[in-house]
């Protein structure tokens, strides 16, 4: 086999996924992902010609274990990249499917087309699905009139979900430069649902950017608990009294810590939903 690619198959606890991903990318990995279905195996891809990293480096990530190192030729890359990502239903209204899936969409479902290589936020992670379900609940309650702010938007899937459920005046941002093109491409991939309208505005930057003006009736923050805690003062500042916050990226084992942080930050928890090891919290600005 000439010029092979390398794929690592890993047993990786979700608690150390961010640290492991950072290390793998620093070692030359070009892509990582976790399977949406059990056993939620984690994969890392390395390009041809790259000397694989010393697996001993994983020791810094407690519980991480290399299960298999597999090589494959260029012609297999597309098939390999598609492994582990198929269509799935989210909530009562949505079907998330990869861009190569051309099968019919079930009646009554809106098909969100995603490119799994774009950025975080393709619907494959539990936290994204939990947030989408809570957004559906806000729509049913008539609470998506806007303005709406998506913090750490990734691909913009939550912003688009809100827009398709009737939300208006939506702004999404992320501090990752790759997310700007990712959000633009995500909108293009789902143009079939938009009737020519722009579902949300987006930019690359931070919460204190001048483009972020409150008050917002809905805040969406599918990030990490540590980042939520850091941004809570700013989120409280731009949230309207009685406005709703959907917060996720939170491990279930840290639920109590998250609830206390929200209360101290000026948000009253209303509901907690869970999938697997992750939770999302719906809260109200007090």
Secondary structure, DSSP 8 states (H G I E B T S, - for coil): --S-EEEEEEE--GGGHHHHHHHHHHTTEEEEEE-SSTT--EEEEE-TT-----GGGGGGSTT-EEEEEEEE-GGGHHHHHHTT---EEETTTEEEEETT--S---TT-EEEEE-TTSSS-SS-SHHHHHHHHHHHHHHHTT---S-EEEES-TTTHHHHHHHHTT--SEEEEES-THHHHHHHHHHHHTGGGTTT----EEEES-TTSTT--S-EEEEEEES-HHHHHHHHHHHHHHEEEEEEEEEEEEEGGGHHHHHHHHHHTTEEEEEEEEETTEEEEEEEE-
